[in-house]
């Protein structure tokens, strides 16, 4: 059985090694990398043995429609038995931390949903460290998972899925056979203050396309301030342990 991870990135150097280390159990990681990436994350990708870069063209601004189409193409063309499509800040795992390869080997259906929790830096957490196992560094977060955090992100290529923007939903497909298997997931958008500020303030404002703005894609990021991120993280510093 072969498993492939696909992910779209633009200047994700702070998360790159955490992500690539975490998904080192898969056979191939394909990063759909915006051609205007200039932070050196491409060098980190190349330093891992099971990775490849699929360069995505753009005019220098993030267009989520084009990104979704690029990921759809990668999923269509995959030769793997299972494809996992996740963002750079998404770390998924089988319920109760079962072995992921064994879980997929025995999974029914052709589409598995991952239920994401929003994770936060707990009052007892140490700073992020590449020498420590990624997922166990942030185990506290909001126990409530909104519908947008349930993603159809694990599939067999034969499904020929067609995701919409953000890959949170897919177009109607008569081949769809939902699996009884479920994965959990840790969403790392707010697990470190400086990382969150870079990705949600400077990074978003500098690289959002007019198409994204006109369609209100990622609208929750347009005007967020450092003070608001600080307040959000402060409100969640005593969240329960989720796994």
BELFEN-V338588 format. One record per residue. N is the residue number from 1. RES is the residue in one small letter. OMEGA is omega in degrees with one decimal (none if undefined). BURIAL is 1 if it has 9 or more other C-alpha atoms within 8 Angstrom, else 0. D_CENTER is the distance of its C-alpha to the mean C-alpha in Angstrom with 1 decimal. Layout:
# BELFEN-V338588
[[N;RES;OMEGA;BURIAL;D_CENTER] [N;RES;OMEGA;BURIAL;D_CENTER]]
This chain:
# BELFEN-V338588
[[1;x;178.2;0;22.5] [2;x;-179.6;0;19.8] [3;x;179.3;1;16.1] [4;x;171.9;1;13.8] [5;x;172.6;1;10.1] [6;x;-176.5;1;9.2] [7;x;177.7;1;6.7] [8;x;-177.4;1;8.2] [9;x;165.0;1;9.4] [10;x;178.3;0;12.4] [11;x;-179.4;1;14.0] [12;x;-172.9;1;11.3] [13;x;-179.0;1;14.1] [14;x;-179.2;0;13.8] [15;x;-169.0;1;10.5] [16;x;-175.3;1;11.3] [17;x;175.7;1;13.6] [18;x;-178.7;1;11.8] [19;x;-175.2;1;8.9] [20;x;173.7;1;11.6] [21;x;-175.4;0;13.9] [22;x;-177.2;1;11.8] [23;x;-179.5;1;11.3] [24;x;-179.8;0;14.9] [25;x;-179.1;0;16.2] [26;x;-177.4;1;15.1] [27;x;-179.3;1;17.6] [28;x;173.6;1;15.7] [29;x;178.6;1;12.5] [30;x;179.1;1;12.7] [31;x;174.1;1;11.1] [32;x;-167.5;1;12.1] [33;x;178.1;1;13.4] [34;x;-175.3;1;15.3] [35;x;178.5;1;18.9] [36;x;173.2;0;19.6] [37;x;-175.3;1;17.3] [38;x;-176.7;0;20.0] [39;x;179.9;0;18.8] [40;x;179.9;1;19.2] [41;x;177.0;1;15.7] [42;x;177.5;1;17.1] [43;x;177.5;0;19.6] [44;x;178.1;1;17.3] [45;x;-177.5;1;15.5] [46;x;-177.5;1;19.0] [47;x;178.3;0;20.1] [48;x;-170.3;0;18.2] [49;x;-174.6;0;20.2] [50;x;-174.5;1;17.8] [51;x;171.0;1;15.9] [52;x;179.3;1;16.8] [53;x;169.9;1;16.1] [54;x;-174.2;0;16.4] [55;x;177.7;0;17.6] [56;x;-179.3;1;16.9] [57;x;176.1;0;19.9] [58;x;176.0;1;20.1] [59;x;-179.1;0;22.8] [60;x;178.9;0;21.0] [61;x;-177.6;1;19.2] [62;x;175.1;1;15.8] [63;x;-173.2;1;16.5] [64;x;175.8;1;13.8] [65;x;179.2;0;16.2] [66;x;178.3;0;16.7] [67;x;179.0;1;13.0] [68;x;178.9;1;12.8] [69;x;177.2;1;16.1] [70;x;177.7;1;15.0] [71;x;175.3;1;12.2] [72;x;-179.6;1;15.0] [73;x;178.2;0;17.4] [74;x;179.4;1;15.5] [75;x;178.5;1;15.1] [76;x;-170.3;1;18.8] [77;x;-176.3;0;20.0] [78;x;175.2;1;18.3] [79;x;-178.9;0;21.0] [80;x;174.3;1;19.0] [81;x;177.1;1;19.8] [82;x;175.3;1;16.3] [83;x;176.5;1;13.1] [84;x;-179.7;1;9.6] [85;x;-177.5;1;7.1] [86;x;174.0;1;3.3] [87;x;-178.8;0;1.9] [88;x;-178.0;1;4.4] [89;x;-179.1;1;4.7] [90;x;-178.4;1;3.5] [91;x;-174.3;1;6.6] [92;x;-176.9;1;8.5] [93;x;178.6;1;12.3] [94;x;177.1;1;15.4] [95;x;-179.8;0;17.6] [96;x;176.7;0;19.9] [97;x;173.6;0;18.2] [98;x;179.1;1;19.9] [99;x;-174.3;0;19.7] [100;x;-179.4;1;16.6] [101;x;178.8;0;18.8] [102;x;178.5;0;21.7] [103;x;179.9;1;19.8] [104;x;179.9;0;18.6] [105;x;-175.6;0;22.1] [106;x;-175.8;0;23.7] [107;x;173.7;1;21.5] [108;x;176.6;0;23.3] [109;x;179.9;1;22.3] [110;x;177.9;1;19.8] [111;x;-179.8;1;16.8] [112;x;178.3;1;15.0] [113;x;173.1;1;13.2] [114;x;-178.3;1;10.7] [115;x;-172.9;1;12.0] [116;x;166.9;1;9.9] [117;x;170.2;1;12.0] [118;x;-176.1;1;11.9] [119;x;179.6;1;13.1] [120;x;176.0;1;15.8] [121;x;-179.7;1;18.1] [122;x;-179.1;1;21.0] [123;x;-178.8;0;24.6] [124;x;-174.5;0;25.0] [125;x;172.0;0;21.9] [126;x;174.0;0;22.5] [127;x;178.3;0;20.8] [128;x;-175.2;0;17.7] [129;x;-178.5;0;19.2] [130;x;-179.8;0;17.9] [131;x;179.2;0;20.8] [132;x;-178.8;0;19.5] [133;x;-170.4;0;17.2] [134;x;-166.3;1;13.7] [135;x;-176.7;1;13.1] [136;x;179.3;0;16.7] [137;x;178.3;1;16.8] [138;x;-175.4;1;15.4] [139;x;-178.5;1;16.7] [140;x;179.8;1;18.0] [141;x;-178.5;1;16.7] [142;x;-178.1;1;17.5] [143;x;-179.8;0;18.7] [144;x;-179.4;0;18.5] [145;x;-179.1;1;15.6] [146;x;-178.0;0;16.0] [147;x;-179.4;0;15.9] [148;x;180.0;0;13.0] [149;x;174.5;1;10.9] [150;x;-169.4;1;12.1] [151;x;175.2;1;10.0] [152;x;-164.7;1;11.9] [153;x;176.9;1;9.4] [154;x;-171.2;1;11.8] [155;x;169.4;1;14.9] [156;x;-176.6;1;18.0] [157;x;-179.3;1;18.5] [158;x;175.3;0;21.9] [159;x;-176.4;1;20.5] [160;x;-178.1;0;20.1] [161;x;172.8;1;17.4] [162;x;179.5;0;17.2] [163;x;168.3;1;14.2] [164;x;-178.6;1;15.0] [165;x;179.6;1;13.4] [166;x;179.9;0;9.8] [167;x;177.1;1;9.9] [168;x;179.2;1;10.9] [169;x;179.9;1;14.3] [170;x;-179.9;1;16.3] [171;x;-179.3;0;19.9] [172;x;-173.7;0;22.6] [173;x;-178.0;0;23.0] [174;x;179.0;0;26.1] [175;x;-171.8;0;24.6] [176;x;173.7;1;22.1] [177;x;-177.1;0;22.9] [178;x;-179.4;0;20.7] [179;x;172.5;1;20.4] [180;x;178.3;0;21.9] [181;x;176.7;1;19.3] [182;x;172.2;1;16.4] [183;x;168.1;1;13.4] [184;x;-179.9;1;12.5] [185;x;177.2;1;9.3] [186;x;179.4;1;9.1] [187;x;-170.9;1;7.4] [188;x;-178.1;1;8.7] [189;x;-172.7;0;9.7] [190;x;-177.8;1;13.3] [191;x;179.4;1;14.0] [192;x;-172.2;1;16.2] [193;x;-176.0;1;18.4] [194;x;177.0;0;18.7] [195;x;179.8;1;15.0] [196;x;-179.5;1;14.5] [197;x;180.0;1;17.5] [198;x;-174.0;1;16.7] [199;x;-172.9;1;13.3] [200;x;-179.8;1;14.8] [201;x;-176.6;1;18.4] [202;x;-175.4;1;19.4] [203;x;-177.5;1;16.3] [204;x;-175.8;1;16.0] [205;x;-177.7;1;19.8] [206;x;-170.0;0;20.4] [207;x;178.4;1;18.2] [208;x;177.1;1;18.0] [209;x;176.1;1;20.0] [210;x;177.2;0;22.9] [211;x;177.1;0;21.4] [212;x;-177.9;1;18.5] [213;x;-178.5;1;21.2] [214;x;-178.1;0;23.6] [215;x;-179.9;0;21.2] [216;x;175.7;0;19.9] [217;x;-176.1;0;16.3] [218;x;-177.5;0;14.4] [219;x;179.5;0;18.0] [220;x;-178.8;0;17.1] [221;x;-169.0;1;16.4] [222;x;-170.9;1;19.6] [223;x;-178.5;0;22.2] [224;x;-179.4;1;20.6] [225;x;176.6;0;22.7] [226;x;-179.2;0;22.5] [227;x;178.9;0;25.0] [228;x;177.4;0;22.9] [229;x;176.5;1;19.9] [230;x;-179.2;1;22.5] [231;x;178.3;0;23.9] [232;x;-178.6;0;20.7] [233;x;177.8;1;20.0] [234;x;-179.1;0;23.7] [235;x;-176.0;0;23.7] [236;x;-173.5;1;21.1] [237;x;177.5;1;22.5] [238;x;178.8;0;24.4] [239;x;179.8;1;21.8] [240;x;172.2;0;22.3] [241;x;-172.2;0;20.8] [242;x;177.8;0;18.5] [243;x;none;0;18.4]]
